C-alpha cells in the first residue's frame, strides 16, 4: 500500500514545525559562544537592539527565569546524573557555539542581521575536546557506579580476557568519529504562550508527550496546559529524543515579547545544539579454535559525553548475546569532554559496537582461513547466552542464506585482492546487526463515524518510517474495513498518550494500541447488534461474529449482515468511540529473549591507485517479525543501508582542538551520502511473526537497518584490498 | 514594533499606493538621507535614539519586484537581502519549498526559474524581477498530480518528505534536461539533492519510470 500521507508530501502541503503561521509571529535567532569553556564577562547588545525591527535581545542577565531550572528534584525522584543544558541560566560556557543570546525581530532577515551584532567578552578556561588525548580520563557511568546490577557495569562470563592466552586470536582498536544526524529539516520550533500559564509549541520532536512533560516541568505549569504539535517531522534519526536549548530559548523569548516566536536552527547549529552519535574508541580481542569455534571475546568501549550531562548507550550488547563463546568480557566507559551532549543516533550504541564486533569476526575468519558466513553460522546460538533464555524468534540463519544468494556470495574469494573488474578491485563483505525487540505502553482512540469512516488518534509521531500508513493498515485489518475509510492522526499531545518514536518500537507499541482500540470498537458494535431485540443478531456472542467490509455478520450465517453505520443508526448515535491502552503485560515475555536481527551484504569496488571506494551493490535482510507494509519497511531498510554507507565511507566530524570548534559544520565538509553514493539496494524480509513480543507479531526495523552495515562495507574493502581499516570513515587516503 | 506597518507582508505596487516613480523618488530621497547619516555619524546616532533609523531603514530596504509564481503574477516589495526561499516561505506562505541548509548544499529549496532548476536559498528575490518561478505547489495541474509526483508516491521515493519537493523539482528538470538516460546518469544529476532518510534507489526508480513512460514533463 502507498503511504497515506504521500500526496501531502509530494505536493508540499505537509506542514513541518517551522511552517505554522501565527498572527504577530516574531523570529528568533540564536547567538553562539565563540569560546569552548569559561564564562561570559559581558555581552554588548546595544548595536543589536538598535538594529531595525529588533524587539528584544535576551541572555542570562535579562531573560525571564525558567522556574524549572532552579526547582530541586522531588525527593522521591532519583538524583539526576548531570542535567540538560540550561539555556541563558548563568554566565558559564560548556561548549563551543553554546547559545548565549537570542535576538528577536519582526522578520527573519532582521533577526539574523542583528544576531551578528551581539558581541560577548569572555574569561576563557582551558578546554578538552581531543578524545584520544584525554582517553585515560574515562569513567564508569554514575548509574553503573551506583547500581552494581546496572547493565553498563563490566561483564565477565567465564574467564576474564581469556582470548589473551589463546594461540589463534585477533586484537585491534577501532575508532568511530562523532557523527551527526543531520536530518534535512532543520530543528525548528514555534513557541506560543496562549495565556500566562498556557503554552503551545509546534516543535520538531520524536516525542510529543515527552516534550509536553518536559516543558510543563520546566515552566512549572500543569501538563495539560502544554500543547505540543509535531504533525510532520522532517527526519530526526534520534535527535528529536531530547529537548534542546533552542526550544527553551524560543519559549523564553515568546514569554518575554508576548508574541509567538519561531526559531529555526541554521545548519551549523545542527552540529552543536542538537546532539550527535558520540566519538567512540573500542578494543576487541577474539580467539577461536582451528575449526572455527569462538573461545573468547573481549570488547571494550569508551564513548564521549559532555561535561554537564552523562550520556550513555548500549554499545556492547551484541557482543554479549550474538555468538556462542564460553568466555566473554565487556567494559564500557564514558569520557566527559567540553562538547555538547550526544544523543541516540539510528542504531544507537549497537551500530558503534557492531562495527568492532563484526569487523573482528571477519578478521578472525581470515586468520582461520574460513568463509566469514560459515564462521558466523558455526557460532550461531539458539538461546540467548547472556540471559540463558530461548529467543522469542530468531531467523538469522535464514536471513543470511537469503542475502548470500542475492549478493552472489559464491563469487567471493577467500584471498583478498584477487578479484578484479577491469582496474577496480572487487570485494564482498557482510555484517550482522541486532537490536532489542521493544514494546512500550501506548494508547489509541478509535471513532466510527456516521459516514462509515474510522478516525484513529494517538500521540505518536512519524519521522519518516510511515507510521500513519502502518497504523491505517493495522486498523483496516482489525476492523475488516478498506484502508481508504480509515484516517490516522498523530503528532499532537491532545491525542491519547504514546511513547516517543524511538528504539524501533513504534509499530509494536502504538500498533498494538490501535489494534486494541479497534477490537474494543468491534465489541461495542457486537453488543449493540446482539442487544437489539428485533435483530437477527439477537443474543450472538462476539466470538460468533465476523467483521468484514464494514459489516458485522454471523460466522455461521455469513449472509446475515448488518453494516457498522446501520448499527449507529439503530442506536441513534452520531459516532461510536473506543480508547484503549495497550502494554507489554504478557507474562510469556519473561520466558524469552526478544531481538530483531539483520544481516547486510556489500559488494564494493576499490580503485587501487586513487583509493576510491564504490559500493556497487547492497543486500539487506531482516528478521523483523511480521512486516506490516513491505513498501515502507523496505524503504526503511534501504535508508538504513544508505546511512551505513555514510558511516563507513564519508561521515565524520573534525574538531579543531585548539579552539574546540568543529571544522565540519555544513554539507560541504560533513559528507552525508548523496544519490551517486547509493547503489541499488536489495531488501529481503524473513517475514515470520513473533507473537511473544506483541499481538501483531512485529519486531523493530529502524535500528537493525543500519546496525552491521558499516562493518559489512569495511569487510568488503578488506576482501577487495587486503587492507583492514579500523577507523571510520574509510576515506581514500586510508587505502592508498 | 506594534505601531509599525508590517513590512513582512507583500506590498501592492509602490509603497502606500504610490505609483512606482513616486516610490522611486522617495527611495532616492531616503537614500540621500542615509548618505548624510554616513557622513555625519552623530546625526545618525541621534536619529537612532529618536527611532528614526528603523523607519528610514525600513523604507530604504524595500524594492519592488514583479514575479510570476506558479502562474500568478505577484507585485511585491522586498528587501534586497531576501532570498527567494525566505520570500516564498516567510512572506508568501508557500512552505512547500524547504530550507535545509541555506548554502545550496542540500537541494531541498530547489524551484524552477524560467524552467531551469535553481537553488532558491542562493537566489536573491530582487534579481528575479519579471521571471517565472514554479514551486512544488505549482507542479500539479489542479487536482491532477504531475507524473513525477505520481511516480514518487508509487515508488515510495521519500520517507519523512522534507527533501521531497526539492527532489521532485530537480527530478522534473533532470528529465527535461535529458539527464535521465541511465541509473548512473540520474544519480549523478540528482546528487545535489540530499535525502537523509536514504530513499535514493526509490527516487531513481521513480525518475526512470517517468522518463521511460514518455509523458510530458
Interface residues (C-beta under 8 A of the other chain):
Chain A: X2 X3 X5 X6 X7 X8 X9 X10 X11 X12 X13 X14 X15 X16 X18 X19 X21 X50 X52 X53 X55 X106 X107 X108 X109 X113 X181 X182 X183 X184 X185 X186 X232 X233 X234 X235 X236 X237 X264 X266 X267 X462 X463 X464 X465 X466 X631 X632 X634 X635 X636 X638 X639 X640 X641 X642 X643 X666 X667 X668 X672 X673 X674 X675 X676 X678 X679 X680 X681
Chain B: X1 X4 X6 X7 X8 X48 X53 X54 X57 X58 X61 X79 X81 X82 X86 X89 X90 X93 X94 X95 X96 X97 X98 X99 X100 X101 X102 X103 X105 X106 X108 X135 X136 X137 X139 X140 X145 X149 X152 X153 X154 X156 X158 X159 X160 X161 X162 X163 X164 X165 X168 X183 X186 X187 X188 X190 X191 X192 X193 X194 X195 X196 X197 X198 X199 X200 X201 X202 X203 X204
